[in-house]
Amino acid sequence: MDTKKRRVVSYENMDDVLRAAFEEKYPKGLADYLPDANRYDKPDGTVFYAVTIETEDTIALVKVDVSVDAAEDIESWLNSDGDDSAGDSDDSDNLPDDNISQYSSGDEEASDQE
């Protein structure tokens, strides 16, 4: 029989033990926990996102801030087949572009000549 306490706590209000377990499970922070964040519907119609963190004596749902738009974009991106050329919509505004050279302002050339 599992005798661990169960609780819900916000990321900002974690105690030191829970914070250490969170940082051990998600050392890169946001980049790590988004795929694990689950949506929970509250009785008042609002929602929150949380990840499960387990310590020696507690199982906690840690509420994390997730923008609904970001969550939908990330879920869509994670569920895509990876072929950016296929599809009806232009996702270039939703996800970052790895080709940063296109954003050159031309100032680099001027500063190199000085």
DOFIKE-916969 format. One line per field, with one value per residue (C-alpha): residue number from 1; z, x, y. Coordinates in nm, 3 decimals, padded with zeros to 5 digits, always signed. Each point is the difference from the previous one (the first is absolute). Example, Ala and Ser with C-alpha at 12.3 -4.5 7.8 and 13.67 -1.06 7.14 Angstrom:
% residues 2
k <- (1	2)
Z <- (+00.780	-00.066)
X <- (+01.230	+00.137)
Y <- (-00.450	+00.344)
% end
This chain:
% residues 114
k <- (1	2	3	4	5	6	7	8	9	10	11	12	13	14	15	16	17	18	19	20	21	22	23	24	25	26	27	28	29	30	31	32	33	34	35	36	37	38	39	40	41	42	43	44	45	46	47	48	49	50	51	52	53	54	55	56	57	58	59	60	61	62	63	64	65	66	67	68	69	70	71	72	73	74	75	76	77	78	79	80	81	82	83	84	85	86	87	88	89	90	91	92	93	94	95	96	97	98	99	100	101	102	103	104	105	106	107	108	109	110	111	112	113	114)
Z <- (+00.000	-00.100	+00.302	-00.178	+00.046	-00.308	-00.058	-00.261	+00.022	-00.230	-00.136	+00.194	+00.334	-00.005	+00.313	-00.024	-00.020	-00.279	-00.183	+00.007	-00.138	-00.272	-00.100	-00.006	-00.226	-00.220	+00.002	-00.312	+00.140	-00.246	-00.295	+00.196	+00.167	-00.280	-00.153	+00.347	+00.092	+00.028	-00.017	+00.296	-00.011	+00.318	+00.102	-00.063	-00.369	+00.017	-00.076	+00.123	-00.117	+00.234	+00.008	+00.249	+00.238	+00.245	+00.314	+00.272	+00.180	-00.245	-00.347	-00.112	-00.296	-00.061	-00.182	-00.275	-00.211	-00.356	-00.250	-00.163	-00.342	+00.063	+00.127	-00.310	-00.231	+00.177	+00.002	-00.372	-00.068	+00.207	-00.181	-00.348	-00.232	-00.032	-00.366	-00.001	-00.375	+00.030	+00.152	-00.075	+00.252	+00.030	+00.338	-00.041	+00.241	+00.265	+00.036	+00.005	-00.314	+00.033	-00.287	+00.184	-00.284	-00.173	+00.279	-00.072	+00.010	-00.206	+00.292	+00.036	-00.329	+00.094	+00.340	-00.155	-00.223	+00.285)
X <- (+00.000	+00.132	+00.020	+00.149	-00.170	-00.156	-00.014	-00.027	+00.245	+00.094	+00.353	+00.060	-00.104	+00.201	+00.197	+00.374	-00.038	-00.257	+00.201	+00.310	-00.202	-00.145	+00.345	+00.135	-00.283	+00.001	+00.355	-00.066	-00.321	-00.273	+00.153	-00.015	-00.340	-00.231	-00.043	-00.090	-00.242	-00.355	-00.314	-00.238	-00.353	-00.124	-00.369	-00.032	+00.085	+00.359	+00.299	+00.353	+00.303	+00.213	+00.277	+00.031	+00.296	+00.060	+00.213	+00.061	-00.327	-00.206	-00.150	-00.063	-00.164	+00.210	-00.199	+00.206	-00.072	-00.082	-00.146	-00.301	+00.118	+00.349	-00.136	-00.217	+00.291	+00.236	-00.253	-00.061	+00.373	+00.064	-00.278	+00.111	+00.171	+00.307	-00.058	-00.023	-00.067	-00.327	-00.302	-00.246	+00.105	+00.311	+00.156	+00.292	-00.164	-00.061	+00.339	+00.351	+00.209	+00.345	+00.139	+00.097	+00.216	-00.312	-00.039	+00.329	-00.038	+00.310	+00.165	+00.255	+00.163	+00.023	+00.153	+00.253	+00.132	+00.059)
Y <- (+00.000	+00.343	+00.231	+00.301	+00.334	+00.150	+00.373	+00.273	+00.288	+00.285	+00.019	+00.321	-00.156	-00.323	-00.084	-00.069	-00.381	+00.020	+00.267	-00.223	-00.294	+00.227	+00.126	-00.356	-00.119	+00.314	+00.144	+00.212	+00.146	+00.095	-00.185	-00.325	+00.010	+00.118	-00.347	-00.135	+00.279	-00.127	+00.209	-00.014	+00.142	+00.163	-00.007	+00.374	-00.051	+00.127	-00.220	-00.037	-00.195	-00.209	-00.256	-00.283	+00.007	-00.280	+00.018	-00.257	+00.077	+00.211	-00.012	+00.355	+00.164	+00.309	+00.267	+00.160	+00.306	-00.098	+00.241	-00.165	+00.116	-00.134	-00.330	-00.044	+00.094	-00.238	-00.283	+00.054	+00.009	-00.314	-00.185	+00.108	-00.244	+00.222	+00.091	+00.379	+00.015	-00.190	+00.163	+00.272	+00.262	+00.211	-00.086	+00.240	+00.246	-00.268	-00.164	+00.147	-00.006	-00.156	+00.207	+00.319	+00.128	+00.129	+00.255	+00.176	+00.377	+00.067	+00.182	-00.280	+00.090	+00.367	-00.077	-00.239	+00.279	+00.245)
% end
